[in-house]
C-alpha cells in the first residue's frame, strides 16, 4: 500500500514538471507579449492573417492587411512576424 502511494505521488510530480509547469510558463510569456504590443508592430493572428498594428486598445487591436482594416481581440494575436523571421 505505501509503495502505491509513493508511485502515485511520483507520477503526479513528473506530470507537474513535464506538463503543467511548461504550459503555465508559455501562457505567462504570451500574456507578456500581448501586453507589450504597440502600433507599428507586424503580427500574425491565430487565423493566419499577417498585418501591421494600427491601434492598440485595452482588449482589442486594429490591424491593417493589404489595405483592409480589421479589429481583433488581443488574444487572437499569435506571434510577431519578427519572431517568425528569426525562427527560420
C-alpha atoms as one frame of an Amber mdcrd trajectory, in Angstrom:
protein
   0.000   0.000   0.000   2.682   2.612   0.868   4.535   1.721  -2.345   1.445
   2.501  -4.397   1.064   5.887  -2.722   4.724   6.691  -3.328   4.395   5.743
  -7.008   1.247   7.846  -7.368   2.963  10.869  -5.799   5.981  10.358  -8.063
   3.767  10.213 -11.160   1.993  13.427 -10.100   5.328  15.196  -9.590   6.601
  14.109 -13.001   3.303  15.157 -14.598   3.576  18.582 -12.973   7.150  19.244
 -14.134   6.708  17.922 -17.680   3.153  19.029 -18.493   1.678  21.706 -16.227
   4.688  23.899 -15.451   5.850  24.411 -19.078   2.294  25.262 -20.133   1.998
  27.868 -17.369   5.335  29.375 -18.419   4.194  29.582 -22.046   0.932  31.276
 -21.005   2.871  33.895 -18.993   5.123  34.611 -21.990   2.115  35.030 -24.309
   0.412  37.368 -21.824   3.565  39.491 -21.572   3.901  39.536 -25.393   0.301
  40.703 -25.834   0.658  43.383 -23.146   3.731  44.804 -24.919   2.088  45.156
 -28.346   2.331  48.631 -29.838   1.245  50.380 -33.027   3.556  49.601 -35.925
   4.316  46.009 -34.878   3.908  43.387 -37.579   1.940  40.405 -36.288   0.275
  37.144 -37.291  -3.148  36.203 -35.919  -4.170  32.701 -34.874  -6.161  32.582
 -38.124  -3.005  33.210 -40.146  -3.655  36.837 -41.110  -0.443  38.868 -41.427
  -0.704  42.577 -40.806   0.553  45.716 -39.151  -0.930  47.059 -35.922  -2.519
  50.460 -36.382  -4.115  50.855 -32.966  -3.837  49.003 -29.659  -6.639  49.303
 -27.088  -7.146  47.537 -23.746  -8.550  44.311 -25.167  -8.545  44.820 -28.945
  -6.163  45.714 -31.767  -6.732  47.249 -35.198  -4.734  45.503 -37.935  -4.082
  46.711 -41.464  -3.574  43.963 -44.033  -3.332  44.753 -47.752  -5.477  47.875
 -47.483  -8.093  46.262 -45.234  -8.538  47.201 -41.594  -9.677  44.502 -39.177
 -10.304  44.654 -35.438  -9.272  41.620 -33.389  -9.238  40.685 -29.754  -5.690
  40.742 -28.351  -5.944  37.032 -27.606  -6.159  36.407 -31.379  -2.566  37.601
 -31.884  -0.309  34.550 -32.150   3.173  35.893 -32.936   5.161  38.799 -34.226
   6.463  38.468 -37.776   9.889  39.472 -36.460   9.747  36.376 -34.234   8.853
  34.120 -37.147  11.661  35.549 -39.283  14.208  34.922 -36.513  12.910  31.359
 -36.002  13.619  30.460 -39.653
